[in-house]
Amino acid sequence: MYVLHVVKPGAKVRVRKGRFLVEKDGEVLATAPKNQVERVVLLGSVS
């Protein structure tokens, strides 16, 4: 299992079709399969 750390100011985390998506300004910065992520850590101004 993995821990997803999101630290980019202004980034948004969504779940779509079984995957976590990290987006900022309409651009996908990262993706991860939901069933492999144990924990999500948000630091700073992330939503």
CNS distance restraints for C-alpha pairs under 8 A (distance, minus, plus):
assign (resid   1 and name CA) (resid  36 and name CA) 5.18 0.50 0.50
assign (resid   1 and name CA) (resid  37 and name CA) 5.58 0.50 0.50
assign (resid   1 and name CA) (resid  38 and name CA) 5.47 0.50 0.50
assign (resid   2 and name CA) (resid  36 and name CA) 6.11 0.50 0.50
assign (resid   2 and name CA) (resid  37 and name CA) 4.71 0.50 0.50
assign (resid   2 and name CA) (resid  38 and name CA) 5.57 0.50 0.50
assign (resid   2 and name CA) (resid  39 and name CA) 7.03 0.50 0.50
assign (resid   3 and name CA) (resid  37 and name CA) 5.77 0.50 0.50
assign (resid   3 and name CA) (resid  38 and name CA) 5.80 0.50 0.50
assign (resid   3 and name CA) (resid  39 and name CA) 4.85 0.50 0.50
assign (resid   3 and name CA) (resid  40 and name CA) 5.82 0.50 0.50
assign (resid   3 and name CA) (resid  41 and name CA) 7.25 0.50 0.50
assign (resid   4 and name CA) (resid  37 and name CA) 6.66 0.50 0.50
assign (resid   4 and name CA) (resid  39 and name CA) 6.29 0.50 0.50
assign (resid   4 and name CA) (resid  40 and name CA) 4.74 0.50 0.50
assign (resid   4 and name CA) (resid  41 and name CA) 6.08 0.50 0.50
assign (resid   5 and name CA) (resid  40 and name CA) 6.04 0.50 0.50
assign (resid   5 and name CA) (resid  41 and name CA) 4.74 0.50 0.50
assign (resid   5 and name CA) (resid  42 and name CA) 6.12 0.50 0.50
assign (resid   5 and name CA) (resid  43 and name CA) 7.71 0.50 0.50
assign (resid   6 and name CA) (resid  11 and name CA) 7.65 0.50 0.50
assign (resid   6 and name CA) (resid  22 and name CA) 7.70 0.50 0.50
assign (resid   6 and name CA) (resid  40 and name CA) 7.71 0.50 0.50
assign (resid   6 and name CA) (resid  41 and name CA) 6.20 0.50 0.50
assign (resid   6 and name CA) (resid  42 and name CA) 5.02 0.50 0.50
assign (resid   6 and name CA) (resid  43 and name CA) 6.32 0.50 0.50
assign (resid   6 and name CA) (resid  46 and name CA) 7.24 0.50 0.50
assign (resid   7 and name CA) (resid  11 and name CA) 7.83 0.50 0.50
assign (resid   7 and name CA) (resid  42 and name CA) 6.22 0.50 0.50
assign (resid   7 and name CA) (resid  43 and name CA) 4.99 0.50 0.50
assign (resid   7 and name CA) (resid  44 and name CA) 6.20 0.50 0.50
assign (resid   7 and name CA) (resid  45 and name CA) 7.93 0.50 0.50
assign (resid   7 and name CA) (resid  46 and name CA) 6.98 0.50 0.50
assign (resid   8 and name CA) (resid  44 and name CA) 7.64 0.50 0.50
assign (resid   8 and name CA) (resid  45 and name CA) 7.77 0.50 0.50
assign (resid   8 and name CA) (resid  46 and name CA) 6.95 0.50 0.50
assign (resid   9 and name CA) (resid  44 and name CA) 6.27 0.50 0.50
assign (resid   9 and name CA) (resid  45 and name CA) 5.06 0.50 0.50
assign (resid   9 and name CA) (resid  46 and name CA) 5.76 0.50 0.50
assign (resid  10 and name CA) (resid  24 and name CA) 6.38 0.50 0.50
assign (resid  10 and name CA) (resid  45 and name CA) 5.81 0.50 0.50
assign (resid  10 and name CA) (resid  46 and name CA) 5.40 0.50 0.50
assign (resid  10 and name CA) (resid  47 and name CA) 7.34 0.50 0.50
assign (resid  11 and name CA) (resid  22 and name CA) 6.53 0.50 0.50
assign (resid  11 and name CA) (resid  23 and name CA) 5.51 0.50 0.50
assign (resid  11 and name CA) (resid  24 and name CA) 4.66 0.50 0.50
assign (resid  11 and name CA) (resid  25 and name CA) 7.93 0.50 0.50
assign (resid  11 and name CA) (resid  45 and name CA) 7.62 0.50 0.50
assign (resid  11 and name CA) (resid  46 and name CA) 5.14 0.50 0.50
assign (resid  11 and name CA) (resid  47 and name CA) 6.48 0.50 0.50
assign (resid  12 and name CA) (resid  21 and name CA) 8.00 0.50 0.50
assign (resid  12 and name CA) (resid  22 and name CA) 5.68 0.50 0.50
assign (resid  12 and name CA) (resid  23 and name CA) 5.23 0.50 0.50
assign (resid  12 and name CA) (resid  24 and name CA) 6.27 0.50 0.50
assign (resid  12 and name CA) (resid  46 and name CA) 5.91 0.50 0.50
assign (resid  12 and name CA) (resid  47 and name CA) 4.79 0.50 0.50
assign (resid  13 and name CA) (resid  20 and name CA) 6.70 0.50 0.50
assign (resid  13 and name CA) (resid  21 and name CA) 5.61 0.50 0.50
assign (resid  13 and name CA) (resid  22 and name CA) 4.65 0.50 0.50
assign (resid  13 and name CA) (resid  23 and name CA) 6.44 0.50 0.50
assign (resid  13 and name CA) (resid  46 and name CA) 7.85 0.50 0.50
assign (resid  13 and name CA) (resid  47 and name CA) 6.31 0.50 0.50
assign (resid  14 and name CA) (resid  20 and name CA) 5.64 0.50 0.50
assign (resid  14 and name CA) (resid  21 and name CA) 5.13 0.50 0.50
assign (resid  14 and name CA) (resid  22 and name CA) 6.60 0.50 0.50
assign (resid  14 and name CA) (resid  23 and name CA) 7.94 0.50 0.50
assign (resid  15 and name CA) (resid  19 and name CA) 5.47 0.50 0.50
assign (resid  15 and name CA) (resid  20 and name CA) 4.54 0.50 0.50
assign (resid  15 and name CA) (resid  21 and name CA) 6.07 0.50 0.50
assign (resid  15 and name CA) (resid  34 and name CA) 7.64 0.50 0.50
assign (resid  16 and name CA) (resid  20 and name CA) 6.54 0.50 0.50
assign (resid  16 and name CA) (resid  21 and name CA) 7.13 0.50 0.50
assign (resid  18 and name CA) (resid  33 and name CA) 6.29 0.50 0.50
assign (resid  18 and name CA) (resid  34 and name CA) 5.42 0.50 0.50
assign (resid  18 and name CA) (resid  35 and name CA) 7.49 0.50 0.50
assign (resid  19 and name CA) (resid  31 and name CA) 6.51 0.50 0.50
assign (resid  19 and name CA) (resid  32 and name CA) 5.50 0.50 0.50
assign (resid  19 and name CA) (resid  33 and name CA) 4.40 0.50 0.50
assign (resid  19 and name CA) (resid  34 and name CA) 4.73 0.50 0.50
assign (resid  19 and name CA) (resid  35 and name CA) 8.00 0.50 0.50
assign (resid  20 and name CA) (resid  31 and name CA) 5.46 0.50 0.50
assign (resid  20 and name CA) (resid  32 and name CA) 5.19 0.50 0.50
assign (resid  20 and name CA) (resid  33 and name CA) 6.24 0.50 0.50
assign (resid  20 and name CA) (resid  34 and name CA) 5.77 0.50 0.50
assign (resid  21 and name CA) (resid  28 and name CA) 6.68 0.50 0.50
assign (resid  21 and name CA) (resid  29 and name CA) 7.64 0.50 0.50
assign (resid  21 and name CA) (resid  30 and name CA) 5.99 0.50 0.50
assign (resid  21 and name CA) (resid  31 and name CA) 4.65 0.50 0.50
assign (resid  21 and name CA) (resid  32 and name CA) 6.87 0.50 0.50
assign (resid  22 and name CA) (resid  28 and name CA) 5.86 0.50 0.50
assign (resid  22 and name CA) (resid  29 and name CA) 5.47 0.50 0.50
assign (resid  22 and name CA) (resid  30 and name CA) 5.13 0.50 0.50
assign (resid  22 and name CA) (resid  31 and name CA) 6.27 0.50 0.50
assign (resid  23 and name CA) (resid  27 and name CA) 5.41 0.50 0.50
assign (resid  23 and name CA) (resid  28 and name CA) 4.41 0.50 0.50
assign (resid  23 and name CA) (resid  29 and name CA) 5.43 0.50 0.50
assign (resid  23 and name CA) (resid  30 and name CA) 7.26 0.50 0.50
assign (resid  24 and name CA) (resid  28 and name CA) 6.67 0.50 0.50
assign (resid  24 and name CA) (resid  29 and name CA) 7.04 0.50 0.50
assign (resid  32 and name CA) (resid  36 and name CA) 7.50 0.50 0.50
assign (resid  32 and name CA) (resid  37 and name CA) 7.27 0.50 0.50
assign (resid  33 and name CA) (resid  37 and name CA) 6.77 0.50 0.50
assign (resid  42 and name CA) (resid  46 and name CA) 6.17 0.50 0.50
assign (resid  42 and name CA) (resid  47 and name CA) 7.81 0.50 0.50
